[in-house]
Amino acid sequence: MISKEDQIMMETLYWWGIPTLFRCKNDPDPKNCDIALVGVPHSTGNGTTERDQHLGPRAVRNISAMLRRSHLQYGIDPWKQKKFMI
């Protein structure tokens, strides 16, 4: 059995679990969600490095895992107010 503290620590690691955008919970049933982000990961590269396309989808998920934001001025936090599906 894993402790609650260890579970919290692991959930904050960008490489832990299913790699979803913004570390949203993965729910395959759209009936359980308010917002769905659907698409096909695609990268044509930006030309800054040779063959940088291979960094595409996973790199975007890794960076987005560090960027869960809320609107400070209005106190809006969509991550707590709605259920997301990736």
SULFENBEL-V710824 format. One record per residue. N is the residue number from 0. PHI is phi in whole degrees, -180 to 180 (NA if undefined). OMEGA is omega in degrees with one decimal (999 if undefined). NEAR is the number of other ideal C-beta (glycine too) atoms within 10 Angstrom. Layout:
# SULFENBEL-V710824
((N PHI OMEGA NEAR) (N PHI OMEGA NEAR))
This chain:
# SULFENBEL-V710824
((0 NA -178.9 3) (1 -95 -179.0 8) (2 -75 179.9 8) (3 -62 179.9 7) (4 -64 178.3 8) (5 -66 178.6 10) (6 -63 178.5 9) (7 -62 180.0 9) (8 -61 -178.3 12) (9 -67 -179.2 12) (10 -67 179.4 10) (11 -88 178.3 10) (12 -77 -175.0 10) (13 -64 -177.0 13) (14 -97 -176.9 10) (15 -91 173.8 12) (16 81 179.1 13) (17 -71 -177.3 10) (18 -77 178.4 17) (19 -108 178.2 16) (20 -66 -178.4 17) (21 59 -178.9 17) (22 55 175.4 23) (23 -68 178.3 21) (24 -67 179.5 13) (25 -95 178.7 12) (26 -131 -177.0 14) (27 -71 -179.1 7) (28 -98 -178.1 7) (29 -63 178.8 10) (30 -67 -179.0 6) (31 -91 -172.0 10) (32 -124 174.4 17) (33 -95 -177.0 11) (34 -133 177.1 12) (35 -124 172.9 13) (36 -107 -174.0 12) (37 -125 177.4 7) (38 171 178.7 8) (39 -111 177.5 5) (40 -60 -177.6 10) (41 -148 175.9 8) (42 -143 174.8 13) (43 -100 -179.5 8) (44 79 179.2 13) (45 -110 174.9 8) (46 83 -178.8 7) (47 -78 175.6 6) (48 -135 -179.7 9) (49 -69 178.1 6) (50 57 -179.6 7) (51 -81 -179.4 14) (52 -60 -176.7 12) (53 -64 179.7 10) (54 -82 -172.3 13) (55 -33 -169.2 14) (56 -57 -177.1 15) (57 -68 178.9 12) (58 -64 177.5 12) (59 -63 179.0 14) (60 -66 179.1 19) (61 -62 179.8 13) (62 -68 -178.2 12) (63 -64 179.4 17) (64 -64 -179.7 20) (65 -98 -168.3 10) (66 -119 177.3 9) (67 -67 -174.6 12) (68 -122 171.7 10) (69 -130 179.8 12) (70 -82 -173.9 9) (71 -68 -177.1 8) (72 -66 -176.8 5) (73 -100 178.6 7) (74 69 -179.7 7) (75 -87 177.2 12) (76 -128 -176.5 13) (77 -62 -178.3 14) (78 -69 179.2 14) (79 -96 -173.9 7) (80 -89 -176.1 10) (81 -128 175.1 11) (82 -97 -179.2 13) (83 -103 172.4 19) (84 -128 178.4 19) (85 -110 999 20))
